[in-house]
């Protein structure tokens, strides 16, 4: 049985990466859950270049495995043109702001930027090893099945990108599900301010909280949950909670608040920006709080 020390979103923070490596136990394989790039607002230490070079060395040496995050997918689309000559991801003010630290290091559509996005394409969308599942945002069995029918190794190819950018096919929507997770539109007249200061009307759903029935219980990545309506969420015909008998999954993506914790026996989100952590998986089928390690510093 393999041992994995699982590291969530790094967001161009070389200090967090080094502290994660220091906290990892000898002999364990490192697993990184994507979102290597794009510094968070007001982040102190920032270097997309340092994080990417270190991470690539770890993966190529066999010391680590990694999956693609939504920021890697966004970068792939941002730096490539569609058949109409426009970028597959718009260079809007919001998208530019989100991608600013990567652009500061590598530019826009430069050979170096494109080279890194080629490496992003080498990262699978999911991994399943020895009874552990790794994905950036959401393990959806239907989405994995849809993608695997075309790309059995979970790695995208350039010809897949236009339909992913437009979400115009079942395949494109399945890719977005794995890297961004399920979302639901709030009732008319309601919205919330995200961590970037943008107003949003679509809420990410906690796909592991089987008992969540109301907006404030089911929502993720909402800095101030009191902004959400205190009301039941509607029926969701295209959404299913993760099977409680399925293998354990570790994910990132959601910018969880408070102290790192295990919310379900077989799913844990490790993305706690204010309290960085990693998870030491040692073959257990039920995830344990004892295996969470909060980073020093």
C-alpha positions in Angstrom: 0.0 0.0 0.0 1.4 3.4 -1.0 1.7 6.4 1.3 0.8 9.8 0.0 1.3 13.2 1.6 -1.3 15.3 -0.2 -0.7 19.1 -0.7 -3.6 21.4 -1.8 -3.5 24.6 -3.7 -0.2 26.5 -3.6 -1.2 29.6 -5.6 2.4 30.8 -6.4 3.5 30.7 -2.8 7.0 29.2 -2.7 7.1 29.4 1.1 4.0 27.3 1.4 5.5 24.8 -1.0 8.7 24.5 1.0 6.9 24.2 4.3 4.8 21.5 2.8 7.9 19.6 1.7 9.4 20.0 5.2 6.3 18.6 6.7 6.1 15.6 4.4 7.4 12.3 5.9 10.3 10.5 4.3 9.2 7.7 2.0 5.8 9.1 1.3 5.0 10.1 -2.3 3.9 13.7 -2.6 0.6 14.5 -4.3 -0.3 18.0 -5.4 -4.0 18.9 -6.0 -3.5 21.6 -8.7 -3.7 25.4 -8.6 0.1 25.8 -8.6 -0.3 29.3 -10.1 -2.0 32.7 -9.6 -1.4 34.4 -6.3 -4.3 35.1 -4.0 -5.2 38.7 -3.2 -2.9 40.3 -0.6 -0.6 37.2 -0.6 2.8 38.1 0.8 5.2 35.7 -1.0 4.6 35.3 -4.7 6.5 33.5 -7.4 4.8 31.4 -10.0 8.2 30.7 -11.5 9.7 29.3 -8.3 6.6 27.1 -7.5 6.4 25.8 -11.0 10.0 24.9 -11.4 10.1 23.2 -8.0 6.9 21.3 -8.7 7.9 20.2 -12.2 11.2 18.9 -10.8 9.3 16.9 -8.2 6.9 15.4 -10.7 9.5 14.6 -13.3 11.8 13.0 -10.8 9.0 10.7 -9.6 9.0 12.2 -6.1 5.5 13.6 -6.7 2.3 13.2 -8.7 -0.1 16.0 -9.5 -3.5 16.8 -11.0 -4.7 19.8 -13.0 -6.5 22.6 -11.2 -8.9 25.1 -12.6 -6.2 27.8 -12.6 -4.0 25.6 -14.8 -6.9 25.0 -17.2 -7.7 28.7 -17.2 -4.1 29.4 -18.1 -4.2 26.9 -21.0 -7.2 28.7 -22.4 -6.0 32.2 -21.7 -2.8 31.7 -23.7 -4.3 30.0 -26.7 -6.4 31.2 -29.6 -9.6 29.8 -31.0 -10.4 29.4 -34.7 -11.8 32.9 -34.6 -8.5 34.4 -33.5 -9.7 35.3 -30.1 -8.3 33.9 -26.9 -10.2 30.8 -25.6 -10.4 32.6 -22.2 -11.2 36.3 -22.5 -8.5 38.8 -21.5 -11.1 40.7 -19.4 -10.1 42.9 -16.5 -11.3 40.2 -14.0 -9.4 37.4 -15.7 -6.3 39.5 -16.1 -6.4 40.3 -12.4 -6.8 36.7 -11.4 -3.9 35.7 -13.6 -1.6 38.7 -12.8 1.2 36.9 -11.1 1.7 34.3 -13.8 1.6 37.1 -16.5 4.2 39.1 -14.4 6.6 36.1 -14.6 5.9 34.8 -18.1 4.0 37.4 -20.1 1.0 36.7 -22.4 1.2 34.0 -25.1 5.0 34.2 -25.0 7.0 31.0 -25.8 7.7 30.6 -22.0 4.0 31.0 -21.1 3.0 28.5 -23.7 5.7 26.1 -22.6 4.3 26.0 -19.1 0.7 25.5 -20.4 2.1 22.6 -22.4 3.3 21.1 -19.0 -0.2 21.8 -17.6 -1.6 19.6 -20.3 0.6 16.8 -19.2 -1.2 16.7 -15.8 -4.2 14.4 -15.5 -7.6 15.6 -14.3 -7.8 12.9 -11.7 -5.7 10.1 -10.2 -6.7 6.9 -8.4 -4.0 5.1 -6.6 -4.2 2.1 -4.2 -7.7 3.1 -3.1 -7.2 6.8 -2.9 -8.8 9.3 -5.3 -7.2 12.7 -6.0 -9.0 15.5 -7.9 -8.8 19.3 -7.8 -12.5 20.2 -7.1 -15.0 17.4 -7.4 -15.0 13.6 -8.0 -18.0 13.0 -10.2 -18.3 9.4 -11.4 -20.4 10.4 -14.5 -17.8 13.2 -15.4 -14.9 10.8 -15.0 -16.6 8.2 -17.1 -17.4 10.8 -19.8 -13.8 12.0 -20.0 -12.2 8.6 -19.8 -14.3 7.4 -22.8 -12.2 9.8 -24.9 -9.1 10.3 -22.8 -8.5 7.1 -20.6 -5.5 8.6 -18.9 -7.4 11.8 -18.0 -5.0 14.0 -19.9 -6.5 16.6 -22.2 -5.3 17.4 -25.8 -5.2 20.7 -27.6 -8.1 19.7 -29.8 -10.3 19.3 -26.7 -9.9 22.9 -25.6 -12.6 24.8 -27.7 -15.5 22.7 -26.4 -14.1 23.0 -22.8 -13.9 26.8 -23.1 -17.5 27.1 -24.3 -18.8 24.1 -22.2 -20.6 23.3 -25.4 -20.5 19.5 -25.1 -21.0 16.9 -22.4 -17.2 16.3 -22.5 -16.5 20.0 -22.0 -18.9 20.2 -19.1 -17.4 17.1 -17.5 -14.0 18.6 -17.5 -15.2 21.8 -15.9 -17.0 19.7 -13.2 -13.8 18.1 -12.1 -11.8 21.3 -11.8 -14.5 23.7 -10.6 -17.2 21.5 -9.0 -21.0 21.7 -9.0 -22.6 25.2 -8.8 -26.1 26.5 -8.4 -27.6 29.9 -9.2 -28.9 31.8 -6.2 -32.6 33.0 -6.1 -33.3 36.2 -7.9 -32.1 39.2 -6.0 -29.4 37.4 -4.1 -25.6 37.4 -4.5 -22.4 37.3 -2.5 -18.9 38.9 -2.7 -16.2 36.4 -3.4 -12.6 36.4 -2.1 -11.5 38.5 -5.1 -14.2 41.2 -4.3 -16.4 40.2 -7.3 -20.1 39.8 -6.9 -21.4 36.3 -7.8 -24.8 34.8 -8.2 -23.7 31.2 -8.6 -22.6 29.2 -5.5 -20.3 26.2 -5.3 -21.9 23.2 -3.6 -20.4 20.9 -1.0 -20.8 17.6 -2.9 -19.9 15.6 0.3 -22.4 17.2 2.8 -25.2 14.7 2.5 -27.3 16.4 5.1 -27.0 19.9 3.6 -30.5 21.2 2.7 -30.2 25.0 2.9 -28.1 27.5 1.1 -25.9 28.4 4.0 -25.2 24.7 4.8 -24.4 23.6 1.3 -22.4 26.6 0.0 -18.7 26.7 -0.3 -16.2 29.5 -1.0 -18.5 32.2 0.4 -16.5 34.5 2.7 -19.6 35.7 4.5 -22.3 33.0 4.5 -24.8 35.4 6.0 -25.0 37.1 2.5 -26.8 33.9 1.3 -30.5 33.4 1.7 -31.5 31.5 4.8 -33.7 29.2 2.8 -33.8 25.6 1.4 -31.9 24.9 -1.9 -34.1 23.7 -4.8 -34.0 20.2 -6.1 -30.9 19.6 -8.2 -31.6 17.1 -11.1 -28.0 17.2 -12.4 -26.3 16.9 -9.0 -25.6 13.9 -6.7 -23.7 13.7 -3.5 -20.6 11.5 -3.4 -21.4 7.9 -2.6 -20.8 7.2 1.0 -19.5 3.7 0.2 -17.0 5.0 -2.4 -13.2 5.2 -1.9 -11.8 8.2 -0.1 -11.2 11.4 -2.1 -8.9 14.4 -1.3 -9.6 17.7 -3.1 -8.6 21.4 -2.9 -10.2 24.4 -4.6 -12.8 25.7 -2.1 -10.9 28.2 0.2 -12.3 26.7 3.4 -12.5 28.8 6.5 -11.6 28.0 10.1 -9.3 25.2 11.2 -8.6 22.3 8.9 -11.1 19.4 9.5 -12.5 16.3 8.0 -16.2 16.8 7.1 -17.0 13.4 5.7 -15.5 9.9 6.3 -14.5 9.6 2.7 -14.1 13.2 1.4 -11.8 16.0 2.6 -11.1 19.4 1.2 -7.6 20.4 2.2 -7.7 24.0 0.8 -7.5 26.2 4.0 -5.6 29.4 2.9 -5.4 30.9 6.4 -4.3 27.5 8.0 -2.3 25.6 5.3 -2.3 21.9 5.8 -1.5 18.5 4.2 -3.0 15.1 4.6 -1.0 12.0 5.3 -2.8 9.1 3.7 -1.6 5.7 4.8 -4.1 3.3 3.2 -7.1 4.1 5.4 -10.6 3.8 3.9 -12.0 6.3 6.4 -10.2 9.6 6.5 -8.9 10.6 10.0 -8.4 14.0 11.6 -5.2 12.5 13.1 -3.7 12.4 9.6 -4.2 16.2 9.0 -1.0 18.1 9.5 -1.1 21.9 9.8 2.0 23.7 8.5 4.3 25.7 10.7 4.8 29.4 9.9 
